[in-house]
Amino acid sequence: MFYETLKLAVQAIRRNALRSFLTLLGIVIGVSAVIAMVTIGNGTTEKVKEEMAKLGSNVLFVRPGQWGPGRSSATAKPFDMRDIAELRSQLHGVRAVAPMGQQAVTVVYGSESRSVGTIGTDASYIVTQDWGLSEGRNFVEGEIRSGRASASSARRVHEKLFGSTDAVGKRIRVSNVSCEVIGILEEKGESGFGTDRDDVVLMPIRTYQRRIAGNTDVNTINVSAMDGVDTSKVQADIERLLRERRGITEGEEDDFRVADMKQIADTQTATTGVLTALLGAVAGVSLLVGGIGIMNIMLVSVTERTREIGIRLAIGAQEAQVLMQFLVEAVVLSLLGGTIGVVLGLALAGAASAGMSIPFVLDPSIVVIAFGFSALIGVVFGYFPARRAAQLNPIEALRHE
Amino acid sequence: MTKIYGQGEAQVRALDGIDLRIDEGEFAAVMGPSGSGKSTAMNIIGCLDLPTSGSYLFNGVEVGGLDRKQRALLRRNYLGFVFQGFNLLARTSAVENVELPLIYRGMKLAERRPLAMDALARVGLEGRAKHTPGELSGGQQQRVAIARAIVTQPAVLLADEPTGNLDTKTSHEIMELLVGLNRDQKITVLMVTHEPEMVSYANRVVHFLDGKIASDTRQQEAA
């Protein structure tokens, strides 16, 4: 009997192809939107996590000032090379401590020029960043001390300025400083913040301070902990040392901040998480609208088919059978729509993932939820019109034109 | 079979205390002007409606005591309906229309298809099984409707102005068909009609007027 009811329902759907198609469309759009949005959102979150992992989870960033609304790092006293020396001698369980100063400056080679983020640092920078050289060498101690003009450029800078020709040993002009290129950094890709990490030039910190920044400041200190060392312990050590050096008394607030990648990553992940939820909610609304569309169509269908229902009742259909037929019709429609929606949604998400080069993260639970919801819509929104149909008085129904 | 038709009182008194008994095997024509109560009577006889008061016994069973579901079962098992407007399902082939009552009886395709084809053969439409109502003439559509009504082997066939939408020639063909069913298969036929020339096919004529029975005459089969 159930099979027969199913057949009746499928017949009815096929006989009203256009109406059925329009109903389907609502569910298809709703389900596919939910799945595509959530999958893309999850992919973005995953991408951010990956990028964060690339930056290294055991790296601590020390910056002067406190971050946050109403606080400015400009008023806080910057670090200098003596802080670096102190941290290097006092900290335990640390792989490297790198000073950092950064500014965007124009880099020129021959007739080519480009505005590039220039980082003044020393040989330990690439150690803290877990970075390597594809060509040439790192800075040597003499260069750092003497402030000799030399530079390592990253892949993108190399491409833009030198094209395919060899760069090591050539001289480039960084702002107004003529530097010898001593090495090319390995390709690193985009960072989680959307900046191109391959678009930088490294130069010795003293050269940077004297010739570009015009001071002796260190804006940021990068500290990378050794594997297996608890970063929170290193963080506490840094805070204690710096408070001492900066003469901050007990109870007074730090005028610097130590953050690790994990904290930054968590903030980013939370942001993308909220975005995913938002996208999902918007898509959920379209799913709901699709459901109301089904209910609407079922109601219209009942009105339109009043006569048919009358015929069915007159020739011996029972209320329950008419109810079942309409219910099964609605459920078949929404399940069909749900299936098409799942396939379409995954295809969209797949295409978007490929296009935006984010990982394709399939969350089976969202597929189950979207599909289950479409089935639920079918039952709920199919039930009321179906009940109305079944309870029609056969004579009234037959008289209906 | 006994049919005692008690008194029905609708608000407009569509039926005003009538008493009617139709015996098994009769071919009764019900006549009367619009609003005379004949359609109301037919609806009650067809178990589609209930009398306001009085009682209606079908085969000794008090229909007023049955619930909707039981009345649906009674319709399904004992009654066949033929309507003026044919009332076939659109975009549905003739044989599928005929099968419909059997589907509701839970009959499998292999069982019901031969029965439906047989019913179509009895109304002379075996060659049109795959045609949809839109592809059939009015007379053919009414034949399909009759086939649908008789496929369940009903005891009673209720025809509400079966020839109302048909031309004279086709009307006579349909009437011949109904007479044949009445004679050969002993199906009790109850027919509402406006047209006096169709009455001659019946062996009993009941006239309704203002919710009452004005006359009730038995006649020899004319056709």
Interface residues (C-beta under 8 A of the other chain):
Chain A: M1 E4 L8 Q11 R15 R307 E308 G310 I311 R312 L313 A314 I315 G316 A317 Q318 E319 A320 Q321 N393 P394 I395 L398
Chain B: N43 G46 L48 D49 R68 K69 A72 L73 R75 R76 N77 G80 F81 F83 N87 L88 L89 A90 R91 T92 E96 L100 P101 I103 Y104 R105 G106 R148 A149 T152
